[in-house]
Amino acid sequence: MTRTSPRTRRGPHHGRRPGHPAAAVVFAIGMAGTTLPTPLYGLYREELGFSELMVTLVFATYAVGVIVTLLVAGNHSDQAGRRPVLLCALGLAAVSAVCFLCEGGLPFLFAGRLLSGFSAGLLSGAGTVTVLELARPEQRSRAGFAATAANMGGLGCGPLLAGLLAQYAPLPLSLPFLAHLVLLVVACVIVLLLPETVPGARARVRPRPQGLYVPARARGVFAPSALAAFAGFSLLGLFTAVAPSFVSQTLGTANLAVSGLVVFSVFLASTAGQSLTGRVPVATALPLGCLVLVAGLLLVGSSLWFRALPLLVLGAVCGGLGQGLAFRAALTAVGDAAPPAHRAATVSSFFVVAYTGISLPVVGVGALTMWLGLRTAGLVFTACVTLLAAATGLRLLRRPATAPPN
């Protein structure tokens, strides 16, 4: 079957409908909800009396939801259509917000994070592809960056919005989620106005689980690229799960808006790093990103050692820049190495490794906190991830991750 161009798919009236910038706004609003609780974990910990380990377990539930969704329904929008999947993702985000509004203790926190993970898993694929498909051919490069900016920018805006509202407005555990529900209504209206880009979409078709699969010809590229993504996402996990605790307990800054701004900075820097990838060859960007990530991790470790907030901010910016540079280069390398028939499965497997990186190491930090304290646990974490990123970067300098010839 011949593939219709995105322009043809949109039908004769696409000019009067929203384009890829509107789809990027939907993507950003949806992703913002996944990090909205980040500055609020300290308030929940005080109210419910649980440990730092429990904070990381609640956070890791989100990654479990993302991974399960990627494995079960990562390519569902190819059959069901982009709009139904986007609406489902936004609906799950709304139910997640309601769980947090209920304030029913740990069960509701776990449920809210799991539903948020389901939402993010659907948005990661359908949101990215929708932005790309609604762009005209001459806008493809710009649309690729718009999708990246919506993803990472949305993740960064969640903590910033929640931190500002929790610090300077009433109802700190309710208003951020009420505000997000309003934004989700706006996003749903935009989705209903967007054209469907999948010809012959069947909204009621069942998902087809794809599982993990990496074809033999892509494994040499996949392994180091996935390790680089694992290390970079470990840094993102640290900032979105326990960085607010570092800011308040170790660095002595109780302002929730500052915590949200610190987390926002790492995602903003990641977006900037990803924007640079197109200007640097993949074979250079991937090891360079790993080494910049190492510098950022060393700054984060130094901030904990010297108890200095400016060093933590510098570490967030430097580490985010390296993570973004390495991540987009790694994703490009994996996509180029995989044969077209298995590209979706290979990229989904890559994201599974990345989201494992955002959860498992952070849970380790939470467990270590029980015995070593938050500051020492953070230092152990940064040392381990620094070694992984440095080893991966050096390996890629010696043997660049390039696709094998056909």
N, C-alpha and C positions, 0 to 999 in steps of 0.2 A: 504494500500500500504506500502510495507516495505521501510524503510529509507535507502538510500545508504550512505555509509561512505564518508567523504570528499575525501578520497584517491581514492575511486572507481569513484567518480563523475568526477575527473579530466581527466580521460581517459588514454590511454596507453603512451602518450607523455608528461605527466606532469613533468617528470624529467628534460626536456629541457626547461621548461617554468619558469618564475619567480614565487616565492612562497610568503609566507605571509610577509616577510620583504618588498618586493616590493609593496604589497598592502598597507602596513602601510605607506610607503612613499607617495603613492597617497592620502591616508586619511589625512596625515599631511599637504600636500600641499593645499588640498582643504580647510581644517579648518583654515589654516593661513590667507586666504583671508578674513575670517569673522571678524577678529580683526585688519586687516591691517590699517583701518582708525583711530584707537584709539589715537595715538600720534598727529594726524593731525587735530583733531577737533578744537584746539585752532587757527590754521591757517585759517580754514574755518570760524570760528567765527569772526576773524579779517577781512577777505576778504568780507564776506557777511553781517556782522553786526547783527547777531542774538544772542539771550540770551542763558544762560546755560540751561534753560528749553527746548529750541529748540534742543540743543545738546542731551539731554536725550531722547527727543521724536524721533529724528532721530535714536538714538541707539536702542530704544525700538521697532522700526519698524522691526528690525532684529528678535527679539524674536517673534513678531507676525507672521513673515514668517515661522519661525521654527515650531511654534505651529500648524499653518494651515497645513503645510506639514505633520507633524506627524499624524494629524487627518485624512487627506485626502489620503495620500499615504505612510504612515509609513511602511506598510508591502508590498509595491508594488513590491519590488525586489524578493519576494517569488514566484511571478507569472511571472514577466517580465524578470527575470534574474539579476544577480549582475552587469554585465558589462554595459548593456544599462542604468541602473539607475546611475551608477557611471559616465558614460559619460555625462548623462543629468545634473548631479550635477556639474560637472566640466564646462560644457557649461554655466550653470546659473552663476557660479562664474566668468567666463570670461565676460559675459554681464554686471555683476555687476561692474567689474573693468573698463569696457568701460564707464559706467555711471559716475564713479568718474573722469575719464579722460576728459569727456566732459566739466566738470566744468560749468554746466548750472544752477547753483543756487540750492536752496532747493529742487525743484522737482526731480532733478537728484540724490541728496543725498538720499532722501527718496526712490526713485526707486532702487538705488544701494544697500541700506541696506535691502530692502524687498527681492530683488533677492538673496542677500547673505544669508538671512534666509531660503529661499526655498532650496538653495544649501546645507546648513548645515543640514536641516531637512532630506534630502535624504541621505546625507553622514553619519549621525549619525547611522542609521540602516544598510544601505548597506555596508558602509565602515567597521564597526565593524564585521559584519557577514562574509564578504569576508576574512578579516584577519584570523578569527577563522577557516573558512572552508578550507583555503589553507594550514593550518598547519597539519603536520603529527600527529598521535595520541600522540606520546611521546613529541610533541612540544606544546600541547594545553595550558599548563600553561604559557609558554613563550609567546605564541601568544596572550593570554588574556592580558598580560601586554603590549605587543607591540601595541595592539589596544588602550589601555588606554593611553599609552605614545604618540601615534600618535595623538589622539584626543586633549588631554590637551597640549602636546608639540607643536602641530601645532597652537593652539590658542595662546600660549605664544610666538611663533616665529614671528607671524604676527606683533605685536607692536614693537618687537625688530628690525626686518628688516626695518619697516617703519621709526622708530625713527632714526636709524643709517643713512639711506639714506637721510631722510629729513634734518638731522643736518649737515651731512658732504659731501653731494653730491648736484649737481645742480637739479633744477626742483623738489622741495620738494613735490609738490602736484601731480606730474606725475610719477616720476621715480619709487616709490614703486609699483604702479599698473602696470607699464610696466614690471618690474621685475617679478611680480606675473603672468602676462600673459605668460611670457617665461616659468616659472615653470609649469603652467597649460598645456602648450603644451607637456612638458616632461611627466607630469602625464597622459595625454591622450594616449601617445605612450605606456606607461607602461600598462595601462588598456587594450589596444588592444592586448598586448602580454600575458595578464593573461588568464588562463583557466576559462571557465564558470563553476560554481559549482552548478547551479540549473538544474537538468535534465528536459528536455522538456520545457525549458523556452520559453515564448511567448512574444516577445518584444512589440507587439502592443496591448496587453491586457489592458483594462481600469483599472484604480485604483479602489479599493473597499474601500470607506471610512469606518473606523472602529469606530470613535467616542470615547467618554470616557466611560470606563466600568471598575468597580472594583468588582469582585465577593464577595459575603457576607463573605466567609471564610477568605478572605485576608484583609478585611477592618481594623481589629484590628492592623495588622502589617502596613498596608498602611498609615494610618493617621500619626503616629509619624515619620515614615520613610520619608514621603513626606514633612512634616514640617522641618525635618533636611535638606533635599535637598533644600527646599525653602530658608532657612536661609543661607546655604552655597553658593547657586547661587546668592543670594543677594550681598554677598561679591564680587563674581566674576563680577557681574554687576557694582558694584561701581568702581572697578579698571578699567574695560574696557570702562566705559563711562566717569567718572568724575575724576578719579585719576590724569590724566595729568593736569587737572585744579587745583587740590590741590597742585601738585608739583610746578606749575608755579606761581599761584596767592597767595596761602596761605604760601607755604614754600620757595618761592622766587628763584626757580631753573628753568631757562628758557630753559635748554638744552633738546631737544626732545629725544636724545638718552637715557638720564637718565630716562625720562618718560617711554620710551619703555622698559627699563631694569627693572623698578619697576613693570610694568605690567607683564613682562616675569617671574619675580620671583614668583608671586602668582601662576601662572600656573605650573611652574617647581615644586614648593612645593606641589601643588595638585597631580601631577604625583607621587611624592615621597610618599605622604600619601596613594594613592591608591595602591602603590606597597607593603605597609605594611599590607594591609587588610588581605591578605592570611595567614599572620603569627599570626594574632590575631583573636579569635573567633568573629563572627558577633555580638553576644550579648554584647561583650565587646567593639568592635571597634566602634559601632554606638554611644553610649553615650560618650565614650572617645573622638571621633572625634568632637562631639558637644562642649565638654568642652574645647578642644584645640582651636576650632573656637572662643569660647568666649574670650579666652586669646588673640587671634589675633585681634579681634574686639576692645578689650580694648587698645591694643597697637596702633591701627589705630586712635582711639579717642584721645589717649594721644599725638600722633604725631600732630594732628590738634590743640590740646589745647596748647602744648608747641612749636608749629611750628618747629618740628624737623624731618628732612628727614630720619635719621637713624631709628627712631622709626617707620616711615611708612614702611620702608623696612622690619624691624623685624615683623611688623604687617602683611605684605604681606606673608612672609615666614611662620609664625606661623598660620595665618588664612588659607592659602592655604593648609598647612599640615592637619589641622583639617577638612577642607572642603573635601579634597580627601579621608581621612580616613572614614569620615561619609558617603560620597556619595556612595562609592563603597560598603560599608557595607549595606547601605539602599537599594541599588539596588539589592544586593544579597538576602536580607531578603524579599523584595517584590517578586522577582522572585521565591524564594522557597515557599512562601505562596500561590501564585496563582496556581490554577489547570492548568495542561498542555494545556487544550483546550482554556483557556482564558489568557495565560501567555503574549502573544504579546500585547493584548489590555491593560492588567494591567500595563505592563512596559511602554507602550506608554502614559498611563494616568499619570504615575509617572513622565515622562519627561515633560509632559505638565505643571504639578505643578512646576517642577524645573525651566523651562524656564519662567513661570510667575514670579518666584522669581528673575530672572535676569533682568526683565523689570519694573514691577510696582513700587517696592521700589525706583528704580533709578529715575523714573519719579517724584516720590514724592520729592526726593532730589532736582531735577530741579525746581519744583514748590516752594518749601520752600526757595530756593535761591533768588527768586524774592522778598521775604519779609524779610528774616533773614540774607541773605548773604551766601556765599559758605561755609565758615568755620563753622558757627552755624548750617547750614543745614546738613553738614557732621556729626557734633556731635549728632544732633537729630537722624539721620539715624543709626549711630553706637549704640546709646543707645537702640533704638527700636529692632534692629536685635540681639543685645546682650541679651536682655530680652527673645526674642523668642528662641534663641539657648540654653540659660541656662535653660529655662522652659522645652524645649524638652529633653535636656540631663538629667535633674533630673527625668523627667517622665520615661525615658528609663532605668535609674538606678533602679527605683522601679519596673518597669514592662518591662522587656526586650522584644524586638520585635522578637518573634519567631513564626514560622509557626505552626498553629494548627494541631493536629494529623488527619490523614485521617479517 
